[in-house]
């Protein structure tokens, strides 16, 4: 039983390491694109779309459930609790890796708003970005992300 727990912890650590490296890659790509005087060849639509997909996925599946218990799924299929009951049972302790990921995702969202001011994007990409910018306002305990989302939504509306 002890070996199983160690193995699960190692798998979790490996997965979170890969998630963190992916977040770093997204942040690096966006930082390059938002640097001054970049040539048009740098703005690769596929890279931008993948950064948006990565960010949306981890917001919905990793960060929102960690910060707002309403977004958590009960793995045991227990009784349905109200939003208030779920929030009342929530602990505020977050793993260091989750906080790091949250900060990196906030940076990506903020940088995406800068990218919108620099580069013209397709309509489907704008729809993805706008849904990513609006969703944080329905999640509790993500105030930094909400500030970044305000910047993003403003950039979309100026688009």
C-alpha positions as CSV (number, residue, x, y, z in Angstrom):
1,X,0.0,0.0,0.0
2,X,2.9,2.4,0.8
3,X,4.5,1.6,-2.5
4,X,1.3,2.4,-4.3
5,X,1.1,5.8,-2.6
6,X,4.7,6.6,-3.5
7,X,4.1,5.6,-7.1
8,X,1.0,7.8,-7.3
9,X,3.0,10.7,-5.8
10,X,5.8,10.2,-8.3
11,X,3.3,10.1,-11.2
12,X,1.6,13.3,-9.9
13,X,5.0,15.0,-9.6
14,X,6.0,14.0,-13.2
15,X,2.7,15.2,-14.6
16,X,2.9,18.5,-12.8
17,X,6.5,19.0,-14.0
18,X,5.3,18.5,-17.6
19,X,2.4,20.9,-17.1
20,X,4.7,23.5,-15.6
21,X,7.2,23.1,-18.5
22,X,4.3,23.5,-21.0
23,X,3.2,26.6,-19.2
24,X,6.8,28.0,-19.5
25,X,6.7,27.1,-23.2
26,X,3.4,29.0,-23.7
27,X,4.7,32.0,-21.8
28,X,8.0,32.0,-23.8
29,X,6.1,31.9,-27.1
30,X,3.8,34.7,-26.1
31,X,6.6,36.8,-24.7
32,X,8.5,36.5,-28.0
33,X,5.4,37.5,-29.9
34,X,4.7,40.5,-27.8
35,X,8.3,41.8,-27.9
36,X,8.9,45.1,-29.7
37,X,9.6,45.1,-33.5
38,X,8.9,41.4,-34.1
39,X,8.6,40.4,-37.8
40,X,5.2,39.1,-39.1
41,X,6.7,35.6,-39.5
42,X,6.8,35.3,-35.7
43,X,3.0,35.4,-35.3
44,X,2.2,31.8,-36.2
45,X,-1.5,31.2,-35.9
46,X,-1.1,27.5,-34.9
47,X,1.1,28.4,-31.9
48,X,-1.3,31.1,-30.8
49,X,-4.2,28.7,-30.9
50,X,-2.3,26.0,-29.0
51,X,-1.4,28.5,-26.3
52,X,-5.1,29.4,-26.0
53,X,-6.1,25.8,-25.9
54,X,-3.6,24.9,-23.2
55,X,-4.6,27.9,-21.1
56,X,-8.3,27.2,-21.4
57,X,-7.8,23.5,-20.6
58,X,-5.8,24.2,-17.4
59,X,-8.1,26.9,-16.3
60,X,-11.2,24.7,-16.5
61,X,-9.6,21.4,-15.4
62,X,-6.8,22.3,-13.0
63,X,-7.1,25.9,-11.6
64,X,-10.9,26.5,-11.3
65,X,-11.4,23.3,-9.4
66,X,-8.5,24.1,-7.1
67,X,-9.6,27.7,-6.3
68,X,-13.4,27.3,-6.4
69,X,-14.9,24.1,-5.0
70,X,-18.1,24.6,-7.1
71,X,-16.0,23.4,-10.1
72,X,-14.9,20.2,-8.5
73,X,-16.3,16.9,-9.5
74,X,-16.9,14.3,-6.8
75,X,-15.0,11.2,-7.8
76,X,-17.2,9.0,-5.6
77,X,-20.5,10.2,-7.1
78,X,-21.7,11.4,-3.7
79,X,-24.8,13.4,-3.1
80,X,-25.3,16.7,-4.9
81,X,-24.2,19.6,-2.7
82,X,-25.2,23.2,-3.2
83,X,-22.6,25.8,-4.2
84,X,-22.7,27.3,-0.7
85,X,-22.2,23.9,0.9
86,X,-19.2,23.1,-1.4
87,X,-17.6,26.4,-0.6
88,X,-18.1,26.0,3.1
89,X,-16.2,22.6,3.1
90,X,-13.3,24.1,1.0
91,X,-9.8,24.4,2.4
92,X,-7.8,27.4,1.3
93,X,-4.4,25.5,1.2
94,X,-2.9,25.3,-2.3
95,X,0.0,23.3,-3.5
96,X,3.1,25.3,-4.5
97,X,2.9,23.9,-8.0
98,X,-0.7,25.0,-8.4
99,X,0.1,28.5,-7.3
100,X,3.0,28.6,-9.8
101,X,0.8,27.4,-12.6
102,X,-1.9,30.0,-11.6
103,X,0.7,32.8,-11.8
104,X,2.0,31.6,-15.2
105,X,-1.6,31.3,-16.6
106,X,-2.3,34.9,-15.3
107,X,0.8,36.0,-17.2
108,X,-0.3,34.2,-20.4
109,X,-3.8,35.8,-20.2
110,X,-2.3,39.2,-19.7
111,X,0.2,38.7,-22.6
112,X,-2.6,37.6,-24.8
113,X,-4.3,41.0,-24.4
114,X,-1.0,42.6,-25.5
115,X,-0.9,40.3,-28.5
116,X,-4.4,41.4,-29.5
117,X,-3.2,45.0,-29.7
118,X,-0.3,43.9,-31.9
119,X,-1.6,41.2,-34.2
120,X,-4.8,40.7,-36.1
121,X,-6.3,37.2,-35.2
122,X,-9.0,35.1,-36.9
123,X,-12.6,35.2,-35.7
124,X,-12.5,31.7,-34.2
125,X,-9.4,32.6,-32.2
126,X,-11.1,35.8,-31.0
127,X,-14.1,33.7,-29.9
128,X,-11.8,31.4,-27.9
129,X,-10.0,34.3,-26.3
130,X,-13.2,36.1,-25.4
131,X,-14.7,33.0,-23.7
132,X,-11.5,32.6,-21.8
133,X,-11.7,36.2,-20.8
134,X,-15.3,36.1,-19.5
135,X,-15.2,32.8,-17.6
136,X,-13.0,34.0,-14.7
137,X,-15.8,36.4,-13.5
138,X,-17.9,33.4,-12.6
139,X,-15.2,31.8,-10.5
140,X,-14.4,32.7,-6.9
141,X,-10.9,33.2,-5.4
142,X,-9.2,34.1,-8.6
143,X,-8.9,37.9,-8.3
144,X,-5.6,38.2,-10.0
145,X,-6.9,36.2,-13.0
146,X,-10.0,38.4,-13.1
147,X,-7.8,41.5,-13.3
148,X,-5.9,40.0,-16.2
149,X,-9.3,38.9,-17.8
150,X,-10.5,42.5,-17.6
151,X,-7.5,43.6,-19.7
152,X,-8.2,40.7,-22.1
153,X,-11.9,41.5,-22.5
154,X,-11.1,45.2,-23.1
155,X,-8.6,44.3,-25.8
156,X,-11.2,42.0,-27.4
157,X,-13.8,44.7,-27.4
158,X,-11.3,47.2,-29.0
159,X,-10.7,44.6,-31.7
